[in-house]
Amino acid sequence: MTGKQRAGERATDFVRDGMVVGLGTGTTVYWTIRRLGELVRGGLRIQGIPTSRRTEALAIEEGIPLTTFERVGELDLTIDGADEVGPGLELIKGGGGALLREKLVAAASRRLIIVVESSKLVPTLGRFPLPVEIVPFAWEITARRIAAHGCIPTLRRSNSQPFLTDNGNYIVDCEFGAIPDPAALHQRLKLLPGVVETGLFVDMAELVVVGYDDSETVELLTREN
């Protein structure tokens, strides 16, 4: 069993009968959704809100009942992955292209639990290029505005075409190097015209479940440890 699978499956221990659960996107939370499907088939009663079309398809395949924000105003819990986890459980997310929906779902949840393999733990955020979701119109100008804040932005592409998010936007992956103050950088970028959302998740995660490839150990990290 890989560290991803260990972390993803362990997070389901926090799901209780009757909960509304945010279903994240990525290769680690994939194992969470697979395990939740097993539990649902065994009698667990939950409803899910997916953070991407890809996750929605997997949840339907697993038989997990889905709901919408039209029907519920708050989620009990969201389980999602991350590309980096830094001090204080600060996160970089968006490698899978679902950062806007992931942030909307997380912000509507009482608890956000992150599942990662141990390689995602870093002393300072920034090794992974920061995804920033931007509107397609005048994207070149927006990218230049972002670059002025100290990074090299690269438009994400898929099959030689600009990658489109589920919301019809573009993503620029921004190489900042070390990000010592994620909250301040997030605020600066959000003020730029054309920027929809950043992949910096600050003061949102309550718990990080860490799996290790070379051990059966699963570590639980809070902001205090």
C-alpha positions in Angstrom: 0.0 0.0 0.0 1.4 3.4 -0.9 1.5 6.5 1.3 -1.2 8.1 -0.8 -3.5 5.2 -0.2 -2.8 5.0 3.5 -3.5 8.7 4.0 -6.6 8.8 1.7 -8.2 5.8 3.4 -7.3 6.9 6.9 -9.2 10.2 6.5 -12.5 8.4 6.1 -12.3 7.6 9.8 -13.4 11.2 10.4 -16.6 10.8 8.4 -19.8 10.1 10.3 -23.2 8.9 9.4 -25.4 11.8 8.1 -22.6 14.1 7.1 -22.4 16.3 4.1 -18.8 15.8 2.8 -16.8 17.9 0.4 -15.0 15.6 -2.0 -11.6 16.9 -3.2 -9.6 16.3 -6.3 -6.3 14.5 -6.9 -4.4 11.2 -6.7 -4.5 10.9 -2.9 -8.1 11.8 -2.3 -8.9 9.3 -5.0 -8.3 6.7 -2.4 -10.6 8.5 0.1 -13.5 8.4 -2.4 -12.9 4.8 -3.2 -13.0 3.9 0.5 -16.1 6.1 1.0 -17.8 4.2 -1.8 -17.1 1.0 0.1 -18.6 2.4 3.3 -21.7 3.8 1.5 -22.3 0.3 0.0 -21.9 -1.0 3.6 -24.6 1.3 4.9 -22.9 4.7 5.6 -25.4 7.5 4.9 -23.6 10.6 3.5 -24.0 13.2 0.8 -21.1 14.6 -1.2 -20.3 17.8 -3.0 -17.5 17.2 -5.6 -14.8 19.8 -6.3 -14.4 18.9 -10.0 -16.1 17.0 -12.8 -13.5 14.3 -12.5 -14.4 13.8 -8.8 -18.1 13.9 -9.6 -17.7 11.1 -12.1 -15.7 9.0 -9.6 -18.2 9.6 -6.8 -21.1 8.6 -9.1 -19.2 5.4 -10.1 -18.7 4.6 -6.4 -22.4 5.1 -5.6 -21.9 8.1 -3.3 -25.1 10.3 -3.2 -24.3 13.9 -4.3 -26.0 17.2 -3.4 -25.6 20.8 -4.2 -25.2 24.2 -2.5 -28.8 24.9 -3.5 -29.8 22.2 -1.0 -27.2 22.7 1.7 -25.6 25.8 3.1 -22.7 24.3 5.0 -20.7 21.1 4.8 -19.6 19.1 7.8 -16.3 18.1 6.5 -14.1 18.4 3.3 -11.3 15.9 2.5 -8.9 17.1 -0.1 -5.3 16.8 -1.2 -2.5 19.3 -1.6 0.7 19.9 -3.6 2.6 21.3 -0.7 2.0 21.5 3.1 4.1 24.1 4.9 4.4 25.4 8.5 1.0 26.1 10.1 -0.7 23.8 7.6 -0.4 26.5 4.9 -1.0 24.9 1.5 -0.4 25.1 -2.2 -3.1 23.5 -4.2 -4.3 23.5 -7.8 -1.9 21.1 -9.5 -5.0 19.2 -10.6 -6.7 22.4 -11.9 -9.6 22.5 -9.5 -8.3 25.2 -7.0 -11.3 27.6 -7.3 -13.9 24.9 -6.6 -11.7 23.4 -4.0 -11.4 26.7 -2.1 -15.2 27.4 -2.4 -16.0 24.0 -1.0 -13.4 24.3 1.8 -14.6 27.7 2.8 -18.1 26.3 3.2 -17.0 23.5 5.4 -16.7 23.3 9.2 -13.5 21.3 8.9 -10.9 20.8 6.2 -8.8 17.7 6.3 -5.9 17.4 3.9 -4.5 14.0 2.8 -0.9 13.8 1.4 2.0 11.5 1.1 5.1 12.6 3.1 7.0 14.1 0.1 4.5 17.0 0.1 5.7 18.3 3.5 8.0 21.3 3.0 9.7 23.7 5.4 8.6 26.7 3.2 6.1 26.8 0.5 7.2 27.5 -3.1 9.1 24.6 -4.4 5.9 23.6 -6.3 4.9 26.4 -8.8 1.9 28.3 -7.4 -1.2 27.8 -9.6 -3.2 31.0 -10.1 -6.6 30.9 -11.9 -7.2 33.8 -14.3 -9.8 34.8 -16.8 -8.9 34.1 -20.4 -9.6 37.6 -21.7 -6.3 39.7 -21.7 -4.6 36.8 -19.9 -1.2 38.0 -21.2 -1.6 41.3 -19.3 -2.7 39.5 -16.2 0.3 37.2 -16.4 2.6 40.3 -16.6 0.9 41.8 -13.6 1.5 38.6 -11.7 5.1 38.5 -12.8 5.7 42.0 -11.4 5.3 40.4 -8.0 8.4 38.4 -8.4 7.7 35.2 -10.3 7.9 33.5 -13.7 4.4 32.7 -14.8 3.8 29.9 -17.3 0.4 29.4 -19.0 -0.7 25.8 -18.3 -1.4 23.9 -21.5 -3.1 20.6 -22.4 -2.5 19.0 -25.8 -0.8 22.3 -26.9 -3.9 24.3 -26.1 -4.5 26.4 -23.0 -5.7 24.3 -20.1 -9.3 25.1 -19.2 -10.6 24.7 -15.7 -14.1 23.5 -15.0 -15.1 27.1 -14.7 -13.7 28.0 -18.2 -10.7 29.9 -16.9 -6.9 29.6 -17.5 -4.2 28.7 -15.0 -0.8 30.2 -14.8 1.8 28.2 -12.8 4.0 30.8 -11.1 7.6 30.0 -10.0 8.1 32.3 -7.0 10.8 30.3 -5.2 10.4 30.4 -1.4 7.1 32.0 -0.2 7.9 33.2 3.3 4.5 35.0 3.8 1.8 33.1 1.9 -1.1 35.2 3.3 0.5 38.5 2.1 1.2 37.1 -1.3 -2.3 35.7 -1.7 -3.8 39.1 -0.8 -1.5 40.9 -3.3 -2.4 38.6 -6.1 -6.1 38.7 -5.4 -6.1 42.4 -5.9 -4.9 42.1 -9.5 -7.5 42.6 -12.2 -8.0 39.3 -14.1 -7.0 37.0 -11.1 -9.9 34.8 -10.0 -8.2 32.8 -7.2 -4.8 31.6 -6.0 -3.7 28.2 -4.9 -2.6 29.5 -1.6 -4.8 28.0 1.2 -4.0 29.8 4.4 -5.6 29.2 7.8 -8.1 26.7 6.3 -6.8 23.2 7.0 -7.5 21.9 10.5 -5.7 18.5 10.1 -3.3 17.0 7.6 -3.2 13.2 7.3 0.3 12.1 6.1 1.0 8.7 4.6 4.5 7.1 4.2 5.5 4.8 1.4 8.2 3.0 3.5 6.1 2.6 6.6 2.6 1.7 7.7 2.7 4.8 9.8 0.0 7.5 9.2 0.8 10.8 10.9 -1.8 13.4 11.9 -0.6 17.0 11.9 -2.3 20.0 13.4 -1.3 23.6 13.4 0.3 23.1 16.8 2.7 20.3 15.8 
